[in-house]
Each structure stands twice: as C-alpha cells, then as structure tokens.
C-alpha cells in the first residue's frame, strides 16, 4: 500500500477524533456552567 492511500485512509479517523474531542470539551464546559449556576442559585445569586 502506498503512503498516499494510507494518508487518505487516515483522514476520516483524524477528523473523527477532532470532532470527538470538540464534542467532549463542549459537553464538559456545559456541565461546568450548570454546576456554577446551581452553586450561584444556592448562594442566593438569582436573576
């Protein structure tokens, strides 16, 4: 197998990892935001 074919096969996997890491980071950020909001509500800092 030539290196060009190997590189072409790797692109979907690389993009998949990129998307997975991005989705995970956005999810963690959302969880942290919800936790901060709960803490602020418990402290009486409501809008």
PyMOL commands that set and color helices and strands:
alter all, ss='L'
color gray80, all
select helices_A, chain A and resi 3-42
alter helices_A, ss='H'
color red, helices_A
deselect
rebuild
show_as cartoon
